[in-house]
Amino acid sequence: MVPAVGEDAHLRVAAVQLNSTADPAANLAAADRLTRAAAADGATLIVLPEKWTAMGSDEDQQDAAQTLDGPAIGWARQIARELSVDLIAGSILERVPGREKLSNTSVHVDPQGEVRASYRKLHMFDVEVGGRSYRESDIEEPGEEIVLSQTADGVDLGLSICYDLRFPELYRILAVRGARIISLPAAFTLATTRDHWETLVRARAIENQAFVIAANQVGRHPGGHQSGGRSMIVDPWGLVLAQAPDQPGHIVADLDLARQLEIREQLPALANRRGDVYRWPEEIRA
């Protein structure tokens, strides 16, 4: 297909917001229903939230983990082909042969049902927030690669997941490598959604002059986790094009790719970077 980067290029995208449980079959049914609804609204790029296949205790998530040739990505490939959409299949807990721990993996499936890219979350959510301790590294291990994909229309697409949002280095590298859209499947906690989510999503969009499609989980999940919802689609000027209410559903927005090029030309922050003088001191690299 001809790359959608011309003067009048627009791309309709969607973020799907789910309240996933420990039941993979029920979660897949909800994802199927809302993905179809997003496509019916004209979206050709659809993003699901983090861990859409299962939210719950460590035991729940280990039980639901699967390989990339398992039923979750099998469904993603089938529905992307059926609906002729680019689908970011949120993230699933991936069982990697030969490894004891799981990977938190986001998969991009193209309209032909082919896997274009897979990204394993780089940053583990090992924190204390809202009076609760989270230790993703107990059952997960971080990825090692920054991943840039491309939509069927030829638009460069950066992949990220949830806690990655707090690490601007990742997003800057994606932008420098050409990303014009960045997907962000998430299960942001209620407390951090209320206080930090919108600020961080808009900041990543503004500083990298990129569209950000942030699909969050919402509501209470088994195991005591509670997600904050408010999925967002933000443009390169930091304007919120769409925001979800606090319930499962989907949002859509039209991305004006020509306007993005104007922003990058008129306020050339990416071009004005001083890569010749930036250095990573040893204490930062450690």
C-alpha positions in Angstrom: 0.0 0.0 0.0 1.0 3.6 -0.5 2.4 5.1 2.8 -0.2 7.3 4.5 2.1 10.3 4.9 0.9 12.6 2.2 -0.6 16.1 2.6 -4.1 14.9 3.3 -3.2 11.7 5.2 -5.5 10.8 8.1 -5.6 7.6 10.1 -8.5 6.6 12.3 -7.4 4.7 15.4 -9.0 3.2 18.6 -8.1 2.4 22.1 -10.0 -0.5 23.8 -10.5 -0.3 27.5 -11.2 -3.5 29.4 -11.9 -4.8 32.9 -10.1 -8.1 32.6 -10.5 -10.9 35.1 -8.7 -14.1 35.8 -10.9 -15.9 33.1 -9.1 -15.8 29.7 -12.2 -17.0 27.8 -14.3 -14.2 29.2 -11.6 -11.6 28.5 -11.2 -12.8 25.0 -14.9 -12.5 24.4 -14.9 -8.9 25.7 -11.8 -8.0 23.6 -13.5 -9.5 20.5 -16.7 -7.6 21.0 -15.0 -4.2 21.6 -12.4 -4.7 18.8 -15.3 -5.3 16.4 -17.1 -2.2 17.7 -13.9 -0.1 17.1 -13.6 -1.4 13.6 -17.2 -0.7 12.9 -16.5 2.9 13.9 -13.9 3.0 11.2 -10.7 2.4 13.1 -7.9 0.8 11.1 -5.4 0.7 14.0 -6.7 -0.7 17.3 -4.8 -1.0 20.6 -5.9 -3.3 23.4 -4.7 -2.8 27.1 -1.9 -4.6 29.0 -2.5 -8.1 30.2 -5.9 -8.2 28.5 -5.9 -12.0 28.6 -5.8 -12.2 32.4 -5.6 -9.9 35.4 -5.3 -11.3 38.9 -2.9 -12.9 41.3 0.5 -14.1 40.3 -1.0 -17.6 40.2 -3.8 -16.5 38.0 -1.5 -14.8 35.6 0.9 -17.8 35.5 -2.0 -20.1 34.7 -3.1 -17.8 31.9 0.4 -17.4 30.3 0.8 -18.8 26.8 3.2 -18.8 23.9 2.8 -16.5 20.9 1.3 -19.4 18.9 -1.3 -19.8 21.6 -5.1 -18.9 21.5 -4.7 -15.2 22.3 -2.4 -14.3 19.4 -4.2 -16.8 17.3 -7.4 -14.9 17.9 -5.6 -11.6 17.2 -4.3 -12.8 13.9 -7.7 -14.1 12.8 -9.6 -10.9 13.8 -7.1 -8.5 12.3 -7.3 -10.4 9.0 -11.1 -10.6 9.2 -11.5 -6.9 9.9 -8.6 -5.8 7.8 -7.0 -3.7 10.6 -3.6 -3.3 12.3 -4.1 -4.7 15.8 -1.8 -4.1 18.8 -2.9 -7.1 20.8 -2.3 -5.2 24.0 0.1 -7.3 26.0 -0.1 -10.9 27.2 2.1 -12.8 29.6 4.2 -14.9 27.3 5.5 -18.3 28.2 8.9 -18.4 26.5 10.3 -22.0 26.0 13.4 -22.6 28.0 12.8 -19.7 30.5 11.5 -20.0 34.0 9.9 -16.5 34.1 7.4 -15.0 31.8 7.6 -12.0 29.5 5.1 -9.2 29.3 4.8 -9.0 25.5 3.0 -6.7 23.1 2.3 -8.0 19.6 1.5 -6.0 16.4 -0.6 -8.0 13.9 -1.2 -6.5 10.4 -4.4 -6.7 8.3 -3.1 -9.9 6.6 -3.0 -11.5 10.0 0.7 -11.7 10.1 2.8 -10.8 13.2 4.8 -7.7 12.2 6.5 -7.1 15.6 6.6 -8.3 19.2 8.0 -6.2 22.1 8.8 -7.5 25.6 8.3 -4.9 28.3 11.7 -3.4 29.3 10.8 -2.0 32.8 9.5 -4.1 35.6 6.8 -2.5 37.9 8.5 -3.2 41.2 7.1 -0.3 43.4 5.0 0.6 46.4 2.1 2.8 45.6 -1.4 3.3 47.1 -0.4 1.3 50.1 0.4 -1.8 48.1 3.6 -3.4 47.0 3.9 -4.6 43.3 6.7 -7.0 42.3 6.4 -7.8 38.6 9.9 -9.2 38.6 8.8 -12.1 40.8 7.2 -13.8 37.8 8.4 -11.7 34.9 11.7 -10.8 33.3 12.4 -7.7 31.3 13.0 -7.6 27.6 16.2 -6.4 26.0 15.1 -4.7 22.8 13.5 -1.4 21.7 11.0 -2.2 18.9 9.7 0.0 16.0 7.1 -1.5 13.7 5.1 -0.1 10.8 1.4 0.0 10.0 0.1 -1.4 6.8 -0.1 2.2 5.5 3.6 2.7 6.1 3.4 4.8 9.3 6.2 4.0 11.8 4.8 2.7 15.0 6.7 2.5 18.3 5.8 -0.2 20.9 5.7 0.4 24.7 3.8 -1.0 27.7 2.5 0.6 30.9 5.3 1.4 33.3 7.5 2.2 30.3 5.7 5.5 30.3 7.8 6.8 33.1 11.1 6.3 31.1 11.3 9.1 28.6 14.6 7.7 27.1 12.6 4.9 25.5 10.2 7.3 23.8 12.9 9.6 22.6 14.8 6.7 21.0 11.6 5.5 19.3 11.0 9.1 17.9 14.5 9.5 16.7 14.2 6.1 14.9 11.1 7.5 13.1 8.1 6.7 15.3 5.1 8.9 14.4 2.6 6.9 16.6 3.4 5.1 19.9 1.1 2.5 21.3 0.8 2.1 25.1 -1.2 -0.8 26.4 -1.5 -0.3 30.2 -2.9 -1.4 33.5 -2.1 1.8 35.4 -3.2 1.6 39.0 -6.1 3.7 40.1 -3.9 6.0 42.2 -1.3 6.7 39.5 -4.0 7.1 36.9 -5.7 9.8 38.9 -2.4 11.7 39.6 0.0 11.0 36.8 -1.5 9.3 33.8 -2.7 12.2 31.7 0.4 14.3 32.5 2.7 11.6 31.5 0.9 10.5 28.3 0.7 14.1 27.1 4.3 14.8 28.0 5.5 11.8 26.0 3.4 13.0 23.0 4.6 16.6 23.3 8.3 16.0 23.7 8.4 13.5 20.9 5.9 15.2 18.6 4.1 11.9 18.3 0.6 10.5 18.6 0.2 8.3 21.6 -2.6 5.7 21.8 -2.9 4.7 25.5 -5.3 1.8 26.2 -5.8 1.3 29.9 -7.5 -1.4 32.0 -10.3 -0.1 34.2 -11.9 -1.1 37.5 -11.3 -3.9 40.1 -9.5 -7.1 39.2 -9.0 -10.3 41.1 -6.0 -10.2 43.4 -6.7 -6.7 44.8 -5.5 -4.8 41.7 -7.5 -1.7 40.6 -6.9 0.1 37.3 -7.8 3.7 36.6 -9.2 3.6 33.1 -9.2 7.0 31.2 -7.7 5.5 28.1 -6.5 8.4 25.9 -5.5 9.3 22.3 -3.2 12.3 22.3 -1.8 14.3 19.4 1.8 15.6 18.8 0.8 19.0 20.3 -0.4 17.3 23.5 -4.1 17.8 22.7 -6.4 15.0 24.0 -8.3 13.8 21.0 -10.4 11.3 22.9 -10.6 10.0 26.5 -12.6 7.0 27.8 -15.1 7.2 30.7 -14.5 4.9 33.7 -16.0 1.8 32.2 -15.1 -0.8 29.5 -15.5 0.4 26.0 -13.6 2.0 23.2 -12.6 5.4 21.9 -11.7 6.5 18.4 -9.9 9.5 16.9 -8.6 10.7 13.6 -4.9 11.3 13.4 -3.9 14.2 11.1 -0.5 13.0 9.9 0.0 16.2 7.8 -0.5 18.4 10.9 2.1 16.3 12.6 4.6 17.1 9.9 3.8 20.8 10.2 4.4 20.7 14.0 7.7 19.0 13.5 8.7 21.5 10.8 7.6 24.7 12.7 8.8 23.6 16.1 11.7 21.3 15.2 12.6 20.1 18.6 13.6 16.6 17.4 15.9 18.2 14.7 17.4 20.6 17.2 18.6 17.9 19.6 22.3 18.1 20.5 23.3 14.5 20.0 26.9 15.7 19.5 27.2 16.8 23.2 24.8 14.4 25.0 26.7 11.9 27.1 25.6 9.1 29.3 27.7 9.4 32.5 28.7 6.0 34.1 26.3 6.5 37.0 23.4 7.0 34.6 24.3 3.9 32.5 24.6 1.7 35.6 
